[in-house]
Amino acid sequence: MREFLPFLIWAVAITLVVALLGWLALKWVAVRIARRVADLAERHIASTVERGIARTGVKLSRIPDDDRRERYLAQIDKLAMLMDRVIPLPIVGGVGLDAVLGLIPVAGDVMSFAISSFIVIRAAQLGVPESLISRLVAIQMTDLLLGAIPVAGDVFDASYHADEKSAALIRAFVNNHRAP
C-alpha cells in the first residue's frame, strides 16, 4: 500500500497539471474565436450603419473648445474603465460593469448597451467622422449581440472590452486631428 501512495499522488498531480493546461488552451482558443467573430460582426455592422448615416445627410460639427474636448475624453475614459476593467483580474486583465450586468439575461446586456451608448454620443459631440461613429456603433452592437448568448456571452463580455476599444479609437482620432 505504501508503494502505491506516491504513485497515486504523482498521478493526481500530473492529471491536475494536464487539466489546467487543457483549460488554459481551450480558453485561449475560445477567446481567439470570439475576437474573430466580433471583428467580422463589427465590420459588417459598421458598413451597414455608415451607409445609413450617409443617407441621413446629417453633418457632425467639431468642438473647438479644448477644455470641453479634454473633459469629454476624460468622461469617455472613465466610463470605459468602469464598464470594462473596474475589477482587476490576472488572466483577463479585469472585468467591469459590462460583464457583471451581462450576468442578468438579456436585460443586463441592454442596460450595458444603454450605458455604453454615452461613449458614442460623446464621440459625435467631439465631431468624429461618420465612419468612426458607425464603427463605434458596430462595436457596441457586437458587444450587445454576442454578450446576450447564454454562458458564452458572459465569457465574451469579460474578455472583449468594447468600451475600452471605443475609447482608444476616439482618443486616437482626436489626437491625430488636433488643431495646431
Rosetta blueprint (number, residue, H / E / L):
1 M L
2 R L
3 E L
4 F H
5 L H
6 P H
7 F H
8 L H
9 I H
10 W H
11 A H
12 V H
13 A H
14 I H
15 T H
16 L H
17 V H
18 V H
19 A H
20 L H
21 L H
22 G H
23 W H
24 L H
25 A H
26 L H
27 K H
28 W H
29 V H
30 A H
31 V H
32 R H
33 I H
34 A H
35 R H
36 R H
37 V H
38 A H
39 D H
40 L H
41 A H
42 E H
43 R H
44 H H
45 I H
46 A H
47 S H
48 T H
49 V H
50 E H
51 R H
52 G H
53 I H
54 A H
55 R H
56 T H
57 G L
58 V L
59 K L
60 L L
61 S L
62 R L
63 I L
64 P L
65 D L
66 D H
67 D H
68 R H
69 R H
70 E H
71 R H
72 Y H
73 L H
74 A H
75 Q H
76 I H
77 D H
78 K H
79 L H
80 A H
81 M H
82 L H
83 M H
84 D H
85 R L
86 V L
87 I E
88 P L
89 L L
90 P L
91 I L
92 V L
93 G L
94 G L
95 V E
96 G L
97 L H
98 D H
99 A H
100 V H
101 L H
102 G L
103 L L
104 I L
105 P L
106 V L
107 A H
108 G H
109 D H
110 V H
111 M H
112 S H
113 F H
114 A H
115 I H
116 S H
117 S H
118 F H
119 I H
120 V H
121 I H
122 R H
123 A H
124 A H
125 Q H
126 L H
127 G L
128 V L
129 P L
130 E H
131 S H
132 L H
133 I H
134 S H
135 R H
136 L H
137 V H
138 A H
139 I H
140 Q H
141 M H
142 T H
143 D H
144 L H
145 L H
146 L H
147 G H
148 A L
149 I L
150 P L
151 V L
152 A H
153 G H
154 D H
155 V H
156 F H
157 D H
158 A H
159 S H
160 Y H
161 H L
162 A H
163 D H
164 E H
165 K H
166 S H
167 A H
168 A H
169 L H
170 I H
171 R H
172 A H
173 F H
174 V H
175 N H
176 N H
177 H L
178 R L
179 A L
180 P L
